[in-house]
């Protein structure tokens, strides 16, 4: 199983290692861990991650 990656609109994509990799995803779970989660657990994990989330801000100066 592949990983499950949750991102926001502000999540940057593309790293030195891979153009398909996210720089700072909101939440990442292995496919196996994701398959075991109930909807309630997933919802709680996402809400907790969003509460702690601080998007990276880039200066346009």
HELIX and SHEET records of a PDB file:
HELIX    1   1 UNK A   31  UNK A   36  1                                   6    
HELIX    2   2 UNK A   39  UNK A   52  1                                  14    
SHEET    1   A 2 UNK A   4  UNK A   6  0                                        
SHEET    2   A 2 UNK A  27  UNK A  29 -1                                        
END                                                                             
